[in-house]
Structure formats: structure tokens, C-alpha cells
Amino acid sequence: MRCIDSCHLGISGLKVLIGDNGSGKSTLIEAAELLRQTSRPGAYTTDVVRNIHGGPRNLLRHGATSVELRARIEGRSAPPLEYRLKLRRSGEDLLVDTERLLVYADPAAPQPLNAIIRNGTSARVYDSNEKVLTTHDVPLDALVLTSFGLAALPAMRRATEALAAIAVHAPFDTRAGWLSRRTDGAS
């Protein structure tokens, strides 16, 4: 995103960001908000990325053509999940390029279970009853994670609930433009 090329930040518990102007505090907050918004159904790239966050002009580093967001979700009694979302510039929009939901159910397995594998409009979603990946077409502005309802897969439900629980609070005196355009009433 804008001023950060790559960053890993554990967000369990309360985090307070302190730093110089232009060091990336607002960018980290915005990345957390973008991840939180993936839990909501709808046209993600239009409703959230363009209308709230201002599209590629406001989100991408100078010269960059894409941005990738990741969230690792861990729980006491459930296997870890990793959600990955890559948005690619297309004119004045950012559209979904790839989307993955990985389930680390078996620590001995060489690879995690792919619950969602998406490239462009083609998505494969793991059917836990049949134990196979089923193929679906998904619009470039929508997310697989929220396109099939919460009952589609327990891992999708867990990921959606965990992402929805991200709380983003910015002090009133540093409000970025996207905060004033949020429609969910959160501060």
C-alpha cells in the first residue's frame, strides 16, 4: 500500500501505533480496515475499495499495479487459517486478481488445504461433504469469501467472523478521507 512495501503485524489484543508523520500508521490502519471489510457481502472492489478508500490512486504505492492483503487466523481449538487477497489495477479500479483461503488442519501435511483458490473470475471452493474442489464463476468485483453465504464451509465462516471482528479506531484529529466515507457507523 501507499508507503509500506511489506509488513507483518500481529493484531491480537490492543495495538497502539506511534510514529513520525508519513511513517505508515494510517496505511496500517487502512489495511486492517480493508481486511475487516472483506467480511461483508457485496461488490467489494466497487463498494469498499473505490467508494470508501478512493481506488488505486489512494491505495497503491507509486508505480505499483497491485496490492496484497493477508490475514492469519488462529484459535485455540481450530486449525489456523490464512486468507490472502490480491487486488490488481484495471484503469481507475482495483479488481480481484487472486483470492485464497488456506486451512492448516494437519501439521504433518506438506501443504495446507485449499478452501478457496481463485484466479480472476474462476474460483474453486472446497466442498467439505464431497471432499473435492468445485468450480464457480465469480465477478471481478466480488469476493469468493462472501459470495456463497456463511454455510458454504466452516473455514469460510470462521474467516469471515474473525475478519469482521477487526476493530479499527482512529483518533478524530487524524481522520483520513476514507474514514468519513465509511457507511457502517464504526469509528
C-alpha positions in Angstrom: 0.0 0.0 0.0 0.9 3.6 -0.2 4.1 3.9 1.9 4.6 0.3 3.0 6.0 -2.3 0.7 5.6 -5.2 3.1 4.6 -5.6 6.8 3.7 -8.3 9.3 1.7 -7.1 12.3 0.1 -9.4 14.9 -3.2 -7.8 15.8 -4.4 -9.8 18.7 -5.3 -7.7 21.6 -5.0 -3.9 21.7 -2.4 -2.2 19.5 -1.4 1.4 19.6 0.5 2.8 16.6 3.0 5.6 17.4 5.4 7.1 14.9 6.5 10.0 12.8 4.3 11.7 10.2 4.4 9.7 7.0 5.8 6.5 8.6 2.8 4.4 7.7 0.5 4.4 10.7 -2.6 5.4 8.7 -1.7 2.9 6.0 -1.6 0.1 8.5 -5.0 1.2 9.9 -6.4 1.3 6.4 -5.0 -2.2 5.6 -6.7 -3.5 8.7 -10.0 -1.8 7.7 -9.7 -3.3 4.1 -9.4 -6.7 5.7 -12.3 -6.1 8.0 -14.5 -5.1 5.1 -13.8 -8.4 3.3 -16.3 -10.0 5.7 -19.2 -8.0 4.2 -21.1 -9.3 1.2 -21.4 -7.1 -1.8 -19.3 -5.6 -4.6 -16.1 -5.4 -2.6 -14.0 -3.5 -5.2 -16.7 -1.0 -6.0 -18.4 -0.6 -2.6 -15.3 -0.6 -0.5 -12.1 -0.1 -2.5 -13.4 2.6 -4.8 -16.2 4.3 -3.0 -14.8 4.3 0.5 -11.0 4.1 0.0 -10.7 6.0 -3.2 -9.4 3.3 -5.5 -5.9 2.7 -6.8 -4.8 6.3 -6.7 -5.2 6.3 -2.9 -4.2 2.7 -2.1 -1.2 1.8 -4.3 2.4 2.8 -3.9 3.7 5.0 -6.7 4.3 2.8 -9.8 2.6 -0.3 -8.2 -0.1 -2.2 -10.1 -1.4 -4.4 -7.3 -1.7 -4.7 -3.5 -1.9 -7.9 -1.5 -3.5 -8.3 1.9 -3.2 -11.3 4.2 -4.6 -12.3 7.5 -3.7 -15.4 9.6 -6.4 -16.5 11.9 -5.6 -18.7 14.8 -7.8 -20.2 17.5 -7.5 -22.4 20.5 -9.4 -25.4 19.2 -9.4 -24.9 15.4 -6.7 -25.2 12.8 -5.0 -21.9 11.7 -6.4 -20.3 8.5 -4.7 -17.8 6.2 -6.7 -15.5 4.0 -5.0 -13.9 1.0 -6.4 -11.3 -1.3 -4.6 -9.6 -4.2 -6.1 -6.7 -6.0 -4.8 -5.6 -9.4 -5.2 -2.2 -11.0 -7.5 -2.0 -14.0 -7.9 1.6 -15.2 -9.4 3.5 -12.3 -10.4 0.4 -10.4 -8.8 -2.3 -8.4 -10.3 -5.7 -9.2 -9.8 -9.1 -7.5 -6.8 -10.8 -9.1 -6.3 -13.8 -6.7 -8.0 -14.9 -3.5 -7.0 -17.8 -1.3 -8.2 -19.4 1.9 -5.8 -21.9 3.3 -6.6 -24.3 6.2 -3.6 -25.7 8.1 -5.6 -28.7 9.5 -2.8 -31.2 9.5 0.6 -30.1 10.8 2.2 -33.1 9.2 0.8 -32.3 5.7 3.3 -30.8 3.3 0.6 -28.3 2.0 -2.4 -26.7 3.6 -5.9 -27.5 2.4 -7.0 -25.0 -0.2 -10.5 -24.0 0.8 -10.6 -21.2 -1.8 -8.4 -20.9 -4.9 -9.3 -18.0 -7.1 -7.7 -16.5 -10.2 -9.6 -13.8 -11.9 -13.2 -14.8 -12.3 -12.6 -18.6 -11.9 -12.8 -19.9 -8.4 -12.5 -23.3 -6.9 -14.1 -23.9 -3.5 -13.6 -26.9 -1.3 -16.8 -28.9 -0.8 -16.3 -30.5 2.7 -19.1 -33.0 2.1 -17.7 -34.4 -1.2 -14.0 -33.6 -0.4 -13.5 -32.0 -3.8 -12.9 -28.6 -5.2 -16.0 -27.3 -7.1 -15.6 -24.6 -9.8 -17.5 -21.3 -9.8 -17.6 -18.1 -11.7 -17.3 -15.0 -9.6 -17.4 -11.4 -10.7 -14.1 -9.5 -10.5 -15.6 -7.0 -8.0 -16.9 -9.7 -5.6 -15.1 -11.9 -3.1 -15.5 -15.7 -3.0 -15.3 -15.5 0.8 -18.7 -13.8 1.0 -20.3 -15.0 -2.3 -21.6 -18.3 -1.1 -23.1 -17.5 2.3 -21.6 -18.4 5.6 -22.7 -22.0 5.5 -20.6 -22.8 2.5 -17.7 -24.1 4.5 -16.8 -23.9 8.2 -13.4 -22.3 7.4 -15.1 -19.6 5.4 -17.4 -18.9 8.3 -14.5 -18.7 10.7 -12.5 -16.5 8.5 -15.5 -14.1 7.9 -16.2 -13.9 11.6 -12.6 -13.3 12.5 -12.2 -10.6 9.8 -15.5 -8.9 10.9 -14.1 -8.7 14.5 -11.2 -6.5 13.5 -11.9 -3.2 15.2 -10.4 -0.1 13.6 -10.4 3.1 15.7 -8.6 6.2 14.5 -8.3 9.3 16.6 -10.6 12.2 15.5 -7.7 14.5 14.7 -6.1 12.1 12.1 -9.1 11.1 10.2 -8.2 10.0 6.7 -10.7 10.7 3.9 -11.8 7.1 3.8 -12.9 7.2 7.4 -15.5 9.9 6.6 -16.9 7.7 3.8 -17.5 4.6 5.9 -21.1 3.5 5.9 -21.1 1.1 8.8 -21.1 3.7 11.6 -17.8 2.4 13.2 -15.3 5.0 14.2 
